[in-house]
Amino acid sequence: MRSFLGAWRRIGGAAALAGAMALSAAYGYFLVPRRWFPFDLLVKRHGPISRLLASHVRAHDASGNMFPSVEDLKAKPELRGDTPASGRVGVLLHDRSRAENGLNFFTSAHAPAALLMDMDGAILRKWSVDAGETFVRDASRSRSGEDAQFFRDAELLPDGGVLALLDNIGIVRLDLESRVVWSFPVQAHHDLFVDFAGVIWALAHERRVIPGFRNAAVQDDVILSLSPDGKLLRRISVLDCFRQSSYAAMLATLPPEGEDVLQTNSIVVLDGSLAGRSPAFRRGNLLISSRSLGMVAVLDPDQNRVLWALRGLWRGQESVQLAAGHVLLFDDLGSMRKTPRVLEVDPFSQEVLWSFGTTVDQPMLPGSGGSVERLRGGNTLITETDAGRVREVTLDNRVVWEFANPNRVGKNQEFVAFIYLMERVPSDLPFLSKIQVPNSKPPAPTGG
Amino acid sequence: MLRSVFSGAGVILLLMASGTYGFLLETRHIFPFKLLKYARLRLNPPKGATREPHPERAAETPSLDAIRHLANLPYLEGYSPPTAGGVIRAYDRTLVQDGLNFFTSGNAPEAILMDMDGKVVKRWTADALKAIPGVQLSTSHSGHESFLRDAQLLPDGGIIGMFDEIGVVRLDASSRVEWVWRGPVHHDLCLDEEGHAWSILHERRVVPELNRVEPVLDDFFVELSSEGKLLRRMSLADSFLRSRYAAMLLDIPAFSEDVFHTNSIVVLDGSAAGRLPAFRRGNLLVSIKRLNAVAVIDPDARKVVWALAGQWYGQHSARLLPSGHVLLFDNLGTMRPASRVLEVDPVTQQVIWSFGGRDGENILSETVGFVERLGNGNTLITESDRGRVLEVTPDHRVVWEFVNPALVGKHKEHVAIVYFMERVSRDQPFLTREVSEARASPGPEHPR
């Protein structure tokens, strides 16, 4: 009797062990595709494991995403800083003979602030806002409260005021003393642009159900235009502009799921300099970038239609603008080496006229987003957001000015704060006479 | 006591090993990953574009999903039931481009030369299994010996014909086989100015940038001499990777094997090189269905030198006109069940001319299509899936219409597909005097 029970116990034990092993194998099998714990932890920790997982997800991602953006891989995208801080900070390099003159206007995600800094790193002015106070009801609507802690985009105005965009919170207009002149609560995101008439153009999200496109709700991108005193002038749906255009066919190339359909991430108002080469580029039309489509497009805000669009030479493009009659953009995925690059492309012949970051001696931080600006003298200011680093390079790819963000975020101040944008502004702006340059010295470069 | 510790540790080790095995099974595809293919598809269904849309999802996204579904219909020899009316349903003798019509059809492995009244002037027949002995057809390719997917008429009255996935046969004017070239060629075959034949060839290989582990179906361009010897071959994947268009590869869904589906090829004669340097003589213009793009490849540098996508979907038959405009058959770019022919300026992307997709211009061919611009400015449009060919004037008048009298199907219930139709001159040296003189007004025969 005992041996009979004993046999059953052994069989039961073996079966339980086999079952547990099968469950373990299943857990290991589904860990990556279903993103089970601790997938997010493994990905967050930059290292060989996260790189292996990232390249694996690229090869086998069954979610229909064509490519994993930095946001796709992480459960909660980092908005303010995730690159471990190390090395020197401040202005690391300044070739006075070749770098262009001016002041640097930038945002740093350690605070909801915009900063004006000279070429040696001295901070001349800071503008900031208390988003919770300004957008009382709407600050709580933002994803994590973190959106209130940084400016996603900002513009310096001629009178020394600042326009700032806070993701999912809204747009605020500050004066030189950081007093709020007006605020416009809206699900704004990514980019704003002030045109030649002082009209403010910005991107915002709007949830809609579009029968005939999808039955489920989608996150449409709308382009808002606001008067200089913050009144809504116009509202244009980017999805409708595509659907009503001859480029509607590209919408069929998107994965059928994913609410953020177009991922529009930049907007610029055209000044008409290219209108001679194509009527689509007439003054007042809008040049936008759709990340999911990989397309740079021109749309007519009166006809509500995309008139021209291009893809293929880049993939994760942002900060798209015109410079010298060419399209200039920051491409964070296009290079098959998977590091970002800056491209200047003729939109008609599709020739690449200039690039930075395409060779081994022009290192850029993999996975980093960024922005770019062509300066008056022909140099290019390149901001690598995640690295918190800005470089000014010449047309022959020499770095003539370099800045490393000294500001920090993180529980232990261990990460470099993101720099979403930096612009070079003239040093003789009228309002500068009103501000006293502080006595503080620029931060000395630390480390060796 | 010690024994239970050991057995406890052993159990934990076994569980960790099982979890690791499951993890490696998914990430590294160790045995028996391939055997579990069907189980995997059930557990982890790919959520991108699939050949058979999930029944619920088809209802959810009515127009875009329906279009994707139409773009992925299986290839059949015929799709539509026959309609009332004769073979030639329209014929305006004053407005047509006179000549003979050369075409292949899905009902038989033949090429046919037919006059404008529908009378067969000459027929070539190829027996694939006899011409290419020992050809083994996999189940997915069975039936490919029963039609000629493409053919080119030669000055001596012979033809070069192409059997999908089987090979190329060169026949003389009496359908005798002069040479064959075995290989998994598909979709299209063209001749260059030296009389060399170019075609598109499938080759399964691992392209790590597309899929780290599984092989993909790459397309190779092969050049055959006029005696049927292989002169050159080059990979489309590598041509992309060497070019500034490498980013286009990032658009291909990671789980799909049929990554390109190139469906047309022409060798440029250089007459349009003034429009873009990429259009120089000898370069290859191809249509890549999966990228919804047309592209030009330099066969000497072996790289893509130009590419364009955006205003068409599932396209075929890309050709370059001397004006520098691209002419193509846009199967589903209207995002409705309506096809059209587009003539596009490749530099500005303006649509110069189109036919189809509007009232009174109804053409629909989901899976195949062909278009040719004729000498008098008319356009010959092959609505393949309906077995119908139209000749239209620049102002959209249909001046000639042909409907395939051949029927296919178990009960002859469908009109046989017309893969392509070209208009050729009546002055073919190999034709009998009878046909050449049919054009001359009735009268005494002219001595030759």
HADDOCK unambig.tbl for C-alpha pairs under 7 A between the chains (distance, minus, plus):
assign (segid A and resid 20 and name CA) (segid B and resid 15 and name CA) 6.91 0.50 0.50
assign (segid A and resid 21 and name CA) (segid B and resid 14 and name CA) 6.99 0.50 0.50
assign (segid A and resid 21 and name CA) (segid B and resid 15 and name CA) 5.22 0.50 0.50
assign (segid A and resid 21 and name CA) (segid B and resid 18 and name CA) 5.43 0.50 0.50
assign (segid A and resid 24 and name CA) (segid B and resid 15 and name CA) 5.92 0.50 0.50
assign (segid A and resid 24 and name CA) (segid B and resid 18 and name CA) 5.47 0.50 0.50
assign (segid A and resid 24 and name CA) (segid B and resid 19 and name CA) 4.40 0.50 0.50
assign (segid A and resid 25 and name CA) (segid B and resid 18 and name CA) 4.68 0.50 0.50
assign (segid A and resid 25 and name CA) (segid B and resid 19 and name CA) 4.22 0.50 0.50
assign (segid A and resid 25 and name CA) (segid B and resid 20 and name CA) 6.93 0.50 0.50
assign (segid A and resid 25 and name CA) (segid B and resid 21 and name CA) 6.08 0.50 0.50
assign (segid A and resid 25 and name CA) (segid B and resid 22 and name CA) 4.08 0.50 0.50
assign (segid A and resid 26 and name CA) (segid B and resid 22 and name CA) 5.88 0.50 0.50
assign (segid A and resid 27 and name CA) (segid B and resid 19 and name CA) 6.25 0.50 0.50
assign (segid A and resid 27 and name CA) (segid B and resid 22 and name CA) 6.99 0.50 0.50
assign (segid A and resid 28 and name CA) (segid B and resid 19 and name CA) 4.49 0.50 0.50
assign (segid A and resid 28 and name CA) (segid B and resid 20 and name CA) 5.95 0.50 0.50
assign (segid A and resid 28 and name CA) (segid B and resid 22 and name CA) 4.41 0.50 0.50
assign (segid A and resid 28 and name CA) (segid B and resid 23 and name CA) 4.08 0.50 0.50
assign (segid A and resid 29 and name CA) (segid B and resid 22 and name CA) 4.23 0.50 0.50
assign (segid A and resid 29 and name CA) (segid B and resid 23 and name CA) 4.63 0.50 0.50
assign (segid A and resid 29 and name CA) (segid B and resid 25 and name CA) 6.54 0.50 0.50
assign (segid A and resid 29 and name CA) (segid B and resid 26 and name CA) 5.34 0.50 0.50
assign (segid A and resid 56 and name CA) (segid B and resid 27 and name CA) 6.72 0.50 0.50
assign (segid A and resid 59 and name CA) (segid B and resid 211 and name CA) 5.06 0.50 0.50
assign (segid A and resid 59 and name CA) (segid B and resid 212 and name CA) 5.83 0.50 0.50
assign (segid A and resid 59 and name CA) (segid B and resid 254 and name CA) 5.55 0.50 0.50
assign (segid A and resid 60 and name CA) (segid B and resid 254 and name CA) 5.78 0.50 0.50
assign (segid A and resid 60 and name CA) (segid B and resid 255 and name CA) 6.31 0.50 0.50
assign (segid A and resid 61 and name CA) (segid B and resid 254 and name CA) 6.63 0.50 0.50
assign (segid A and resid 62 and name CA) (segid B and resid 46 and name CA) 4.65 0.50 0.50
assign (segid A and resid 62 and name CA) (segid B and resid 47 and name CA) 5.94 0.50 0.50
assign (segid A and resid 63 and name CA) (segid B and resid 46 and name CA) 6.40 0.50 0.50
assign (segid A and resid 63 and name CA) (segid B and resid 47 and name CA) 5.20 0.50 0.50
assign (segid A and resid 63 and name CA) (segid B and resid 48 and name CA) 6.68 0.50 0.50
assign (segid A and resid 64 and name CA) (segid B and resid 46 and name CA) 6.76 0.50 0.50
assign (segid A and resid 64 and name CA) (segid B and resid 47 and name CA) 5.05 0.50 0.50
assign (segid A and resid 64 and name CA) (segid B and resid 48 and name CA) 4.05 0.50 0.50
assign (segid A and resid 64 and name CA) (segid B and resid 253 and name CA) 6.75 0.50 0.50
assign (segid A and resid 66 and name CA) (segid B and resid 250 and name CA) 6.57 0.50 0.50
assign (segid A and resid 66 and name CA) (segid B and resid 251 and name CA) 5.57 0.50 0.50
assign (segid A and resid 66 and name CA) (segid B and resid 252 and name CA) 6.68 0.50 0.50
assign (segid A and resid 66 and name CA) (segid B and resid 253 and name CA) 5.69 0.50 0.50
assign (segid A and resid 67 and name CA) (segid B and resid 250 and name CA) 6.66 0.50 0.50
assign (segid A and resid 212 and name CA) (segid B and resid 61 and name CA) 6.81 0.50 0.50
assign (segid A and resid 212 and name CA) (segid B and resid 62 and name CA) 5.85 0.50 0.50
assign (segid A and resid 212 and name CA) (segid B and resid 63 and name CA) 5.66 0.50 0.50
assign (segid A and resid 213 and name CA) (segid B and resid 61 and name CA) 6.06 0.50 0.50
assign (segid A and resid 213 and name CA) (segid B and resid 63 and name CA) 6.37 0.50 0.50
assign (segid A and resid 213 and name CA) (segid B and resid 64 and name CA) 6.53 0.50 0.50
assign (segid A and resid 214 and name CA) (segid B and resid 60 and name CA) 6.26 0.50 0.50
assign (segid A and resid 214 and name CA) (segid B and resid 61 and name CA) 4.65 0.50 0.50
assign (segid A and resid 215 and name CA) (segid B and resid 60 and name CA) 5.42 0.50 0.50
assign (segid A and resid 215 and name CA) (segid B and resid 61 and name CA) 6.17 0.50 0.50
assign (segid A and resid 246 and name CA) (segid B and resid 311 and name CA) 5.47 0.50 0.50
assign (segid A and resid 247 and name CA) (segid B and resid 310 and name CA) 5.37 0.50 0.50
assign (segid A and resid 247 and name CA) (segid B and resid 311 and name CA) 4.72 0.50 0.50
assign (segid A and resid 249 and name CA) (segid B and resid 310 and name CA) 6.70 0.50 0.50
assign (segid A and resid 249 and name CA) (segid B and resid 311 and name CA) 6.08 0.50 0.50
assign (segid A and resid 249 and name CA) (segid B and resid 312 and name CA) 6.00 0.50 0.50
assign (segid A and resid 249 and name CA) (segid B and resid 313 and name CA) 5.92 0.50 0.50
assign (segid A and resid 249 and name CA) (segid B and resid 333 and name CA) 5.14 0.50 0.50
assign (segid A and resid 249 and name CA) (segid B and resid 334 and name CA) 6.89 0.50 0.50
assign (segid A and resid 249 and name CA) (segid B and resid 335 and name CA) 6.15 0.50 0.50
assign (segid A and resid 250 and name CA) (segid B and resid 310 and name CA) 5.81 0.50 0.50
assign (segid A and resid 252 and name CA) (segid B and resid 64 and name CA) 5.46 0.50 0.50
assign (segid A and resid 252 and name CA) (segid B and resid 68 and name CA) 6.94 0.50 0.50
assign (segid A and resid 255 and name CA) (segid B and resid 48 and name CA) 5.40 0.50 0.50
assign (segid A and resid 255 and name CA) (segid B and resid 49 and name CA) 6.82 0.50 0.50
assign (segid A and resid 256 and name CA) (segid B and resid 48 and name CA) 6.76 0.50 0.50
assign (segid A and resid 278 and name CA) (segid B and resid 348 and name CA) 6.29 0.50 0.50
assign (segid A and resid 312 and name CA) (segid B and resid 245 and name CA) 5.59 0.50 0.50
assign (segid A and resid 312 and name CA) (segid B and resid 247 and name CA) 5.91 0.50 0.50
assign (segid A and resid 312 and name CA) (segid B and resid 248 and name CA) 4.93 0.50 0.50
assign (segid A and resid 313 and name CA) (segid B and resid 244 and name CA) 6.05 0.50 0.50
assign (segid A and resid 313 and name CA) (segid B and resid 245 and name CA) 4.94 0.50 0.50
assign (segid A and resid 313 and name CA) (segid B and resid 247 and name CA) 6.01 0.50 0.50
assign (segid A and resid 314 and name CA) (segid B and resid 247 and name CA) 5.55 0.50 0.50
assign (segid A and resid 315 and name CA) (segid B and resid 247 and name CA) 5.76 0.50 0.50
assign (segid A and resid 334 and name CA) (segid B and resid 247 and name CA) 4.97 0.50 0.50
assign (segid A and resid 335 and name CA) (segid B and resid 247 and name CA) 6.67 0.50 0.50
assign (segid A and resid 336 and name CA) (segid B and resid 246 and name CA) 6.80 0.50 0.50
assign (segid A and resid 336 and name CA) (segid B and resid 247 and name CA) 6.90 0.50 0.50
assign (segid A and resid 348 and name CA) (segid B and resid 347 and name CA) 4.82 0.50 0.50
assign (segid A and resid 348 and name CA) (segid B and resid 348 and name CA) 5.90 0.50 0.50
assign (segid A and resid 349 and name CA) (segid B and resid 347 and name CA) 6.00 0.50 0.50
